[in-house]
Amino acid sequence: FDVLQAEDDFTRFFLYECYKMPSDFTAHQQTEHYLTWRETVQDWMAEKRIGVKHNSIFPDDQSE
């Protein structure tokens, strides 16, 4: 995953992760480190976390 910080508001961050299959993301959400992270940062949020799903167009699935 990547962590980005907004240039115009240093208190806003954007985290994004890439998975090949939707099931890969679902499996990730069940890992111990994810569950620990989610619980740890919950009180750090100024507003509720939101998930915005995207489709990858580049690089394509054939690229390694």
MMTF fields as JSON, N, C-alpha, C and O atoms, coordinates in Angstrom:
{
  "mmtfVersion": "1.0.0",
  "mmtfProducer": "UNKNOWN",
  "numBonds": 255,
  "numAtoms": 256,
  "numGroups": 64,
  "numChains": 1,
  "numModels": 1,
  "chainsPerModel": [1],
  "groupsPerChain": [64],
  "chainIdList": ["A"],
  "bondAtomList": [4, 2, 8, 6, 12, 10, 16, 14, 20, 18, 24, 22, 28, 26, 32, 30, 36, 34, 40, 38, 44, 42, 48, 46, 52, 50, 56, 54, 60, 58, 64, 62, 68, 66, 72, 70, 76, 74, 80, 78, 84, 82, 88, 86, 92, 90, 96, 94, 100, 98, 104, 102, 108, 106, 112, 110, 116, 114, 120, 118, 124, 122, 128, 126, 132, 130, 136, 134, 140, 138, 144, 142, 148, 146, 152, 150, 156, 154, 160, 158, 164, 162, 168, 166, 172, 170, 176, 174, 180, 178, 184, 182, 188, 186, 192, 190, 196, 194, 200, 198, 204, 202, 208, 206, 212, 210, 216, 214, 220, 218, 224, 222, 228, 226, 232, 230, 236, 234, 240, 238, 244, 242, 248, 246, 252, 250],
  "bondOrderList": [1, 1, 1, 1, 1, 1, 1, 1, 1, 1, 1, 1, 1, 1, 1, 1, 1, 1, 1, 1, 1, 1, 1, 1, 1, 1, 1, 1, 1, 1, 1, 1, 1, 1, 1, 1, 1, 1, 1, 1, 1, 1, 1, 1, 1, 1, 1, 1, 1, 1, 1, 1, 1, 1, 1, 1, 1, 1, 1, 1, 1, 1, 1],
  "groupList": [{"groupName": "PHE", "atomNameList": ["N", "CA", "C", "O"], "elementList": ["N", "C", "C", "O"], "formalChargeList": [0, 0, 0, 0], "bondAtomList": [1, 0, 2, 1, 3, 2], "bondOrderList": [1, 1, 2], "singleLetterCode": "F", "chemCompType": "L-PEPTIDE LINKING"}, {"groupName": "ASP", "atomNameList": ["N", "CA", "C", "O"], "elementList": ["N", "C", "C", "O"], "formalChargeList": [0, 0, 0, 0], "bondAtomList": [1, 0, 2, 1, 3, 2], "bondOrderList": [1, 1, 2], "singleLetterCode": "D", "chemCompType": "L-PEPTIDE LINKING"}, {"groupName": "VAL", "atomNameList": ["N", "CA", "C", "O"], "elementList": ["N", "C", "C", "O"], "formalChargeList": [0, 0, 0, 0], "bondAtomList": [1, 0, 2, 1, 3, 2], "bondOrderList": [1, 1, 2], "singleLetterCode": "V", "chemCompType": "L-PEPTIDE LINKING"}, {"groupName": "LEU", "atomNameList": ["N", "CA", "C", "O"], "elementList": ["N", "C", "C", "O"], "formalChargeList": [0, 0, 0, 0], "bondAtomList": [1, 0, 2, 1, 3, 2], "bondOrderList": [1, 1, 2], "singleLetterCode": "L", "chemCompType": "L-PEPTIDE LINKING"}, {"groupName": "GLN", "atomNameList": ["N", "CA", "C", "O"], "elementList": ["N", "C", "C", "O"], "formalChargeList": [0, 0, 0, 0], "bondAtomList": [1, 0, 2, 1, 3, 2], "bondOrderList": [1, 1, 2], "singleLetterCode": "Q", "chemCompType": "L-PEPTIDE LINKING"}, {"groupName": "ALA", "atomNameList": ["N", "CA", "C", "O"], "elementList": ["N", "C", "C", "O"], "formalChargeList": [0, 0, 0, 0], "bondAtomList": [1, 0, 2, 1, 3, 2], "bondOrderList": [1, 1, 2], "singleLetterCode": "A", "chemCompType": "L-PEPTIDE LINKING"}, {"groupName": "GLU", "atomNameList": ["N", "CA", "C", "O"], "elementList": ["N", "C", "C", "O"], "formalChargeList": [0, 0, 0, 0], "bondAtomList": [1, 0, 2, 1, 3, 2], "bondOrderList": [1, 1, 2], "singleLetterCode": "E", "chemCompType": "L-PEPTIDE LINKING"}, {"groupName": "THR", "atomNameList": ["N", "CA", "C", "O"], "elementList": ["N", "C", "C", "O"], "formalChargeList": [0, 0, 0, 0], "bondAtomList": [1, 0, 2, 1, 3, 2], "bondOrderList": [1, 1, 2], "singleLetterCode": "T", "chemCompType": "L-PEPTIDE LINKING"}, {"groupName": "ARG", "atomNameList": ["N", "CA", "C", "O"], "elementList": ["N", "C", "C", "O"], "formalChargeList": [0, 0, 0, 0], "bondAtomList": [1, 0, 2, 1, 3, 2], "bondOrderList": [1, 1, 2], "singleLetterCode": "R", "chemCompType": "L-PEPTIDE LINKING"}, {"groupName": "TYR", "atomNameList": ["N", "CA", "C", "O"], "elementList": ["N", "C", "C", "O"], "formalChargeList": [0, 0, 0, 0], "bondAtomList": [1, 0, 2, 1, 3, 2], "bondOrderList": [1, 1, 2], "singleLetterCode": "Y", "chemCompType": "L-PEPTIDE LINKING"}, {"groupName": "CYS", "atomNameList": ["N", "CA", "C", "O"], "elementList": ["N", "C", "C", "O"], "formalChargeList": [0, 0, 0, 0], "bondAtomList": [1, 0, 2, 1, 3, 2], "bondOrderList": [1, 1, 2], "singleLetterCode": "C", "chemCompType": "L-PEPTIDE LINKING"}, {"groupName": "LYS", "atomNameList": ["N", "CA", "C", "O"], "elementList": ["N", "C", "C", "O"], "formalChargeList": [0, 0, 0, 0], "bondAtomList": [1, 0, 2, 1, 3, 2], "bondOrderList": [1, 1, 2], "singleLetterCode": "K", "chemCompType": "L-PEPTIDE LINKING"}, {"groupName": "MET", "atomNameList": ["N", "CA", "C", "O"], "elementList": ["N", "C", "C", "O"], "formalChargeList": [0, 0, 0, 0], "bondAtomList": [1, 0, 2, 1, 3, 2], "bondOrderList": [1, 1, 2], "singleLetterCode": "M", "chemCompType": "L-PEPTIDE LINKING"}, {"groupName": "PRO", "atomNameList": ["N", "CA", "C", "O"], "elementList": ["N", "C", "C", "O"], "formalChargeList": [0, 0, 0, 0], "bondAtomList": [1, 0, 2, 1, 3, 2], "bondOrderList": [1, 1, 2], "singleLetterCode": "P", "chemCompType": "L-PEPTIDE LINKING"}, {"groupName": "SER", "atomNameList": ["N", "CA", "C", "O"], "elementList": ["N", "C", "C", "O"], "formalChargeList": [0, 0, 0, 0], "bondAtomList": [1, 0, 2, 1, 3, 2], "bondOrderList": [1, 1, 2], "singleLetterCode": "S", "chemCompType": "L-PEPTIDE LINKING"}, {"groupName": "HIS", "atomNameList": ["N", "CA", "C", "O"], "elementList": ["N", "C", "C", "O"], "formalChargeList": [0, 0, 0, 0], "bondAtomList": [1, 0, 2, 1, 3, 2], "bondOrderList": [1, 1, 2], "singleLetterCode": "H", "chemCompType": "L-PEPTIDE LINKING"}, {"groupName": "TRP", "atomNameList": ["N", "CA", "C", "O"], "elementList": ["N", "C", "C", "O"], "formalChargeList": [0, 0, 0, 0], "bondAtomList": [1, 0, 2, 1, 3, 2], "bondOrderList": [1, 1, 2], "singleLetterCode": "W", "chemCompType": "L-PEPTIDE LINKING"}, {"groupName": "ILE", "atomNameList": ["N", "CA", "C", "O"], "elementList": ["N", "C", "C", "O"], "formalChargeList": [0, 0, 0, 0], "bondAtomList": [1, 0, 2, 1, 3, 2], "bondOrderList": [1, 1, 2], "singleLetterCode": "I", "chemCompType": "L-PEPTIDE LINKING"}, {"groupName": "GLY", "atomNameList": ["N", "CA", "C", "O"], "elementList": ["N", "C", "C", "O"], "formalChargeList": [0, 0, 0, 0], "bondAtomList": [1, 0, 2, 1, 3, 2], "bondOrderList": [1, 1, 2], "singleLetterCode": "G", "chemCompType": "PEPTIDE LINKING"}, {"groupName": "ASN", "atomNameList": ["N", "CA", "C", "O"], "elementList": ["N", "C", "C", "O"], "formalChargeList": [0, 0, 0, 0], "bondAtomList": [1, 0, 2, 1, 3, 2], "bondOrderList": [1, 1, 2], "singleLetterCode": "N", "chemCompType": "L-PEPTIDE LINKING"}],
  "groupTypeList": [0, 1, 2, 3, 4, 5, 6, 1, 1, 0, 7, 8, 0, 0, 3, 9, 6, 10, 9, 11, 12, 13, 14, 1, 0, 7, 5, 15, 4, 4, 7, 6, 15, 9, 3, 7, 16, 8, 6, 7, 2, 4, 1, 16, 12, 5, 6, 11, 8, 17, 18, 2, 11, 15, 19, 14, 17, 0, 13, 1, 1, 4, 14, 6],
  "groupIdList": [1, 2, 3, 4, 5, 6, 7, 8, 9, 10, 11, 12, 13, 14, 15, 16, 17, 18, 19, 20, 21, 22, 23, 24, 25, 26, 27, 28, 29, 30, 31, 32, 33, 34, 35, 36, 37, 38, 39, 40, 41, 42, 43, 44, 45, 46, 47, 48, 49, 50, 51, 52, 53, 54, 55, 56, 57, 58, 59, 60, 61, 62, 63, 64],
  "secStructList": [7, 3, 3, 3, 3, 7, 1, 1, 7, 6, 6, 7, 3, 3, 3, 3, 7, 7, 7, 1, 1, 2, 2, 2, 2, 2, 2, 2, 6, 6, 1, 2, 2, 2, 2, 2, 2, 2, 2, 2, 2, 4, 4, 4, 7, 1, 1, 7, 7, 7, 7, 7, 7, 7, 7, 7, 7, 1, 1, 7, 6, 6, 7, 7],
  "xCoordList": [0.828, 0.0, 0.867, 2.046, 0.28, 0.949, 0.185, -1.034, 0.905, 0.313, 0.662, 1.837, -0.359, -0.166, -0.701, -1.681, -0.041, -0.475, -0.884, -0.179, -2.025, -2.517, -1.561, -1.085, -1.28, -0.401, -1.044, -0.348, -2.363, -3.039, -3.583, -4.103, -3.467, -3.949, -3.159, -3.483, -2.119, -1.21, -1.874, -1.258, -3.128, -3.837, -4.663, -5.308, -4.655, -5.441, -4.505, -3.507, -4.855, -4.049, -4.915, -6.126, -4.273, -4.937, -4.087, -2.916, -4.66, -3.978, -4.627, -5.853, -3.795, -4.395, -3.599, -2.379, -4.348, -3.782, -4.273, -5.361, -3.474, -3.85, -3.883, -2.961, -4.936, -5.102, -5.517, -6.224, -5.077, -5.435, -6.891, -7.558, -7.389, -8.751, -9.479, -8.853, -10.789, -11.545, -11.369, -11.359, -11.233, -11.049, -9.72, -9.602, -8.724, -7.44, -7.628, -7.036, -8.435, -8.707, -9.489, -9.181, -10.486, -11.281, -10.392, -10.534, -9.486, -8.56, -7.653, -7.37, -7.195, -6.334, -7.051, -6.433, -8.336, -9.096, -9.241, -9.684, -8.876, -8.964, -7.619, -7.544, -6.554, -5.229, -5.08, -5.719, -4.234, -4.017, -3.482, -3.924, -2.52, -1.943, -2.962, -2.935, -3.855, -4.89, -5.858, -6.187, -6.31, -7.259, -6.642, -7.329, -5.363, -4.671, -4.583, -4.86, -4.198, -4.102, -5.448, -5.531, -6.506, -7.843, -8.278, -8.82, -8.042, -8.411, -7.531, -8.022, -6.239, -5.302, -5.63, -5.599, -5.939, -6.133, -7.564, -7.83, -8.467, -9.876, -10.08, -10.822, -9.449, -9.622, -8.819, -8.992, -7.955, -7.157, -7.936, -7.536, -9.026, -9.758, -10.61, -11.377, -10.475, -11.318, -12.73, -13.703, -12.821, -14.116, -14.017, -12.919, -15.143, -15.196, -14.419, -14.485, -13.683, -12.986, -14.013, -15.086, -13.671, -14.523, -13.676, -12.494, -14.27, -13.598, -14.158, -15.373, -13.287, -13.703, -13.02, -11.795, -13.8, -13.24, -12.974, -13.755, -11.857, -11.444, -11.061, -10.804, -11.026, -10.541, -9.193, -9.016, -8.257, -6.922, -6.944, -7.473, -6.367, -6.272, -4.833, -4.553, -3.905, -2.488, -1.68, -1.923, -0.775, -0.472, -1.558, -2.308, -1.637, -2.653, -2.243, -1.13, -3.151, -2.906, -1.747, -1.204, -1.354, -0.274, 1.099, 2.098, 1.143, 2.429, 2.833, 1.995, 4.1, 4.606, 5.599, 6.14],
  "yCoordList": [-1.184, 0.0, 1.239, 1.189, 2.336, 3.637, 4.559, 4.454, 5.45, 6.449, 7.819, 8.151, 8.608, 9.93, 10.975, 10.739, 12.138, 13.25, 14.395, 14.716, 15.005, 16.106, 17.289, 17.644, 17.895, 19.071, 20.285, 21.106, 20.405, 21.597, 21.427, 22.382, 20.218, 19.966, 18.804, 17.641, 19.125, 18.087, 17.108, 16.114, 17.375, 16.457, 15.431, 14.583, 15.492, 14.552, 13.586, 13.982, 12.314, 11.253, 10.368, 10.261, 9.741, 8.808, 7.549, 7.601, 6.435, 5.148, 4.347, 4.287, 3.727, 2.848, 1.57, 1.538, 0.511, -0.821, -1.412, -1.082, -2.274, -2.914, -4.423, -5.007, -5.03, -6.477, -6.993, -6.31, -8.201, -8.775, -9.211, -9.061, -9.753, -10.279, -9.696, -9.456, -9.462, -8.99, -9.899, -9.425, -11.188, -12.127, -11.899, -12.215, -11.358, -11.045, -9.943, -10.003, -8.951, -7.873, -8.405, -8.072, -9.219, -9.806, -10.624, -10.54, -11.404, -12.19, -11.283, -11.574, -10.183, -9.232, -8.669, -8.475, -8.41, -7.834, -8.792, -8.383, -10.043, -11.023, -11.272, -12.04, -10.628, -10.865, -10.142, -9.12, -10.688, -10.117, -8.686, -7.81, -8.454, -7.108, -6.072, -4.93, -6.452, -5.521, -5.21, -4.048, -6.242, -6.036, -5.185, -4.352, -5.382, -4.565, -3.123, -2.199, -2.925, -1.57, -0.867, 0.278, -1.551, -0.943, -0.489, 0.605, -1.315, -0.962, 0.178, 1.076, 0.138, 1.149, 2.54, 3.502, 2.664, 3.994, 4.515, 5.654, 3.711, 4.109, 5.46, 6.295, 5.692, 6.95, 8.105, 9.251, 7.82, 8.869, 9.608, 10.69, 9.032, 9.551, 10.758, 10.704, 11.839, 13.016, 12.749, 13.339, 11.859, 11.444, 9.971, 9.426, 9.339, 7.909, 7.559, 8.268, 6.445, 5.963, 5.588, 5.074, 5.852, 5.422, 4.654, 4.946, 3.701, 2.939, 3.332, 3.351, 3.64, 3.988, 2.986, 2.98, 2.155, 1.098, 1.628, 2.404, 1.189, 1.585, 0.335, -0.719, 0.456, -0.608, -0.19, 0.946, -1.107, -0.819, -0.876, -1.821, 0.137, 0.119, 0.13, -0.191, 0.51, 0.482, 0.347, 1.106, -0.53, -1.542, -2.605, -2.781, -3.301, -4.325, -5.567, -5.647, -6.524, -7.741, -8.572, -9.397, -8.382, -9.172, -8.65, -9.362, -7.415, -6.812, -7.34, -7.52, -7.581, -8.063, -7.098, -7.321],
  "zCoordList": [0.0, 0.0, 0.0, 0.35, -0.39, -0.367, 0.575, 0.713, 1.212, 2.097, 1.515, 1.357, 1.199, 0.62, 1.594, 2.301, 1.618, 2.452, 1.532, 0.575, 1.828, 1.004, 1.067, 2.145, -0.065, -0.107, 0.552, 1.149, 0.45, 0.969, 2.392, 2.969, 2.964, 4.323, 4.897, 4.655, 5.66, 6.143, 7.112, 7.499, 7.511, 8.407, 7.647, 8.264, 6.311, 5.5, 4.787, 4.184, 4.872, 4.287, 3.409, 3.604, 2.445, 1.543, 1.499, 1.122, 1.878, 1.811, 0.703, 0.601, -0.132, -1.116, -1.248, -1.09, -1.548, -1.688, -3.001, -3.473, -3.578, -4.834, -4.631, -4.062, -5.094, -5.007, -6.376, -7.117, -6.709, -8.009, -8.053, -9.077, -6.937, -6.892, -5.686, -4.654, -5.792, -4.631, -3.407, -2.27, -3.647, -2.533, -1.812, -0.628, -2.507, -1.864, -0.826, 0.252, -1.136, -0.196, 1.012, 2.156, 0.748, 1.826, 2.76, 3.98, 2.203, 3.022, 3.841, 5.003, 3.242, 3.948, 5.176, 6.223, 5.049, 6.158, 7.343, 8.416, 7.161, 8.239, 8.919, 9.878, 8.429, 9.006, 10.344, 10.589, 11.19, 12.514, 12.435, 13.178, 11.522, 11.459, 10.981, 11.44, 10.071, 9.629, 10.766, 11.005, 11.464, 12.558, 13.667, 14.259, 13.952, 14.944, 14.468, 15.231, 13.209, 12.651, 12.726, 13.171, 12.288, 12.253, 13.647, 13.807, 14.632, 16.001, 16.536, 17.221, 16.221, 16.718, 16.203, 16.97, 14.932, 14.328, 14.415, 14.034, 14.902, 14.93, 15.609, 15.092, 16.737, 17.458, 16.861, 17.274, 15.905, 15.271, 14.183, 13.754, 13.749, 12.611, 12.992, 13.954, 12.241, 12.446, 11.923, 12.393, 10.953, 10.424, 10.069, 9.954, 9.9, 9.624, 8.348, 7.344, 8.421, 7.22, 6.17, 6.487, 4.907, 3.802, 2.806, 2.623, 2.184, 1.139, -0.214, -0.41, -1.129, -2.486, -3.409, -3.528, -4.051, -4.898, -6.305, -6.855, -6.866, -8.212, -8.996, -8.413, -10.291, -11.166, -11.725, -12.165, -11.703, -12.225, -13.751, -14.337, -14.384, -15.844, -16.326, -17.481, -15.419, -15.771, -14.503, -13.565, -14.414, -15.445, -15.49, -14.53, -16.598, -16.712, -15.921, -15.402, -15.838, -15.04, -15.57, -14.834, -16.815, -17.393, -16.985, -17.092, -16.519, -16.118, -14.751, -13.868, -14.591, -13.294, -12.741, -11.658]
}
